Amino acid sequence: MDDILPSGLGEREKALLAFEGRSWPSPGAKERAIREELDLAPVRYYQLLNALIDDERALAHAPVTVNRLRRVRESRRAER
């Protein structure tokens, strides 16, 4: 019974995806909002987000955002 995953995302995961779906006037504004609205260090935010975009539940919840983030990640990996 412990192997069964919950059917949906938690509130924190939904909040991260909603936050990432917003547009920002500058990177500094986004970093500030990460600290103020999510109460996370930007490094931790990006760690959580990177893990989240591999979750199929995240893809089902926010396909446009997750697919965009996956494309960005893959293009950065290809540049290395």
C-alpha beads as a LAMMPS data file, in Angstrom:
LAMMPS data file: protein, C-alpha beads

80 atoms
79 bonds

1 atom types
1 bond types

-500.0 500.0 xlo xhi
-500.0 500.0 ylo yhi
-500.0 500.0 zlo zhi

Masses

1 110.0

Atoms # bond

1 1 1 0.000 0.000 0.000
2 1 1 2.930 2.381 0.629
3 1 1 3.977 2.143 -3.025
4 1 1 0.835 3.886 -4.246
5 1 1 1.525 7.479 -5.206
6 1 1 -1.014 10.168 -4.470
7 1 1 -3.132 10.956 -7.503
8 1 1 -2.256 14.639 -7.545
9 1 1 0.357 17.158 -6.603
10 1 1 0.637 18.780 -3.212
11 1 1 -0.046 22.450 -2.641
12 1 1 3.668 23.285 -2.602
13 1 1 4.236 21.638 -5.990
14 1 1 1.211 23.413 -7.463
15 1 1 2.475 26.709 -6.077
16 1 1 5.905 26.181 -7.659
17 1 1 4.377 25.461 -11.056
18 1 1 2.009 28.435 -10.837
19 1 1 4.882 30.680 -9.781
20 1 1 7.064 29.490 -12.657
21 1 1 4.224 30.087 -15.104
22 1 1 4.229 33.810 -14.370
23 1 1 6.248 36.297 -16.394
24 1 1 8.858 38.533 -14.783
25 1 1 10.187 41.954 -15.780
26 1 1 13.714 40.965 -14.703
27 1 1 15.588 38.063 -13.105
28 1 1 16.085 40.177 -9.972
29 1 1 12.339 40.593 -9.523
30 1 1 11.833 36.847 -9.787
31 1 1 14.607 36.084 -7.280
32 1 1 13.099 38.565 -4.832
33 1 1 9.635 37.061 -5.260
34 1 1 10.998 33.553 -4.676
35 1 1 12.299 34.689 -1.297
36 1 1 9.255 36.749 -0.338
37 1 1 6.334 34.704 -1.690
38 1 1 7.649 31.161 -1.436
39 1 1 10.009 31.666 1.508
40 1 1 12.749 29.736 -0.304
41 1 1 16.302 30.478 -1.299
42 1 1 16.482 30.746 -5.089
43 1 1 18.907 27.805 -5.266
44 1 1 16.467 25.593 -3.371
45 1 1 13.577 26.771 -5.546
46 1 1 15.405 25.722 -8.705
47 1 1 16.387 22.371 -7.163
48 1 1 12.761 21.626 -6.318
49 1 1 11.538 22.833 -9.696
50 1 1 14.090 20.745 -11.590
51 1 1 12.995 17.601 -9.737
52 1 1 9.337 18.489 -10.200
53 1 1 9.481 18.749 -13.989
54 1 1 10.419 15.061 -14.159
55 1 1 7.177 14.141 -12.361
56 1 1 4.404 13.024 -14.715
57 1 1 1.820 14.479 -12.321
58 1 1 3.396 17.899 -12.865
59 1 1 3.170 17.396 -16.616
60 1 1 -0.522 16.541 -16.307
61 1 1 -1.147 19.581 -14.049
62 1 1 0.766 22.221 -16.044
63 1 1 1.815 20.805 -19.423
64 1 1 2.798 24.104 -21.043
65 1 1 5.048 25.137 -18.155
66 1 1 6.603 21.692 -17.676
67 1 1 7.278 21.188 -21.387
68 1 1 8.849 24.655 -21.639
69 1 1 11.102 23.936 -18.659
70 1 1 12.085 20.549 -20.079
71 1 1 13.018 22.157 -23.413
72 1 1 15.110 24.828 -21.673
73 1 1 16.889 22.200 -19.576
74 1 1 17.627 20.020 -22.606
75 1 1 18.964 22.950 -24.647
76 1 1 21.285 23.933 -21.781
77 1 1 22.524 20.354 -21.488
78 1 1 23.165 20.248 -25.228
79 1 1 25.274 23.421 -24.994
80 1 1 27.674 21.778 -22.528

Bonds

1 1 1 2
2 1 2 3
3 1 3 4
4 1 4 5
5 1 5 6
6 1 6 7
7 1 7 8
8 1 8 9
9 1 9 10
10 1 10 11
11 1 11 12
12 1 12 13
13 1 13 14
14 1 14 15
15 1 15 16
16 1 16 17
17 1 17 18
18 1 18 19
19 1 19 20
20 1 20 21
21 1 21 22
22 1 22 23
23 1 23 24
24 1 24 25
25 1 25 26
26 1 26 27
27 1 27 28
28 1 28 29
29 1 29 30
30 1 30 31
31 1 31 32
32 1 32 33
33 1 33 34
34 1 34 35
35 1 35 36
36 1 36 37
37 1 37 38
38 1 38 39
39 1 39 40
40 1 40 41
41 1 41 42
42 1 42 43
43 1 43 44
44 1 44 45
45 1 45 46
46 1 46 47
47 1 47 48
48 1 48 49
49 1 49 50
50 1 50 51
51 1 51 52
52 1 52 53
53 1 53 54
54 1 54 55
55 1 55 56
56 1 56 57
57 1 57 58
58 1 58 59
59 1 59 60
60 1 60 61
61 1 61 62
62 1 62 63
63 1 63 64
64 1 64 65
65 1 65 66
66 1 66 67
67 1 67 68
68 1 68 69
69 1 69 70
70 1 70 71
71 1 71 72
72 1 72 73
73 1 73 74
74 1 74 75
75 1 75 76
76 1 76 77
77 1 77 78
78 1 78 79
79 1 79 80
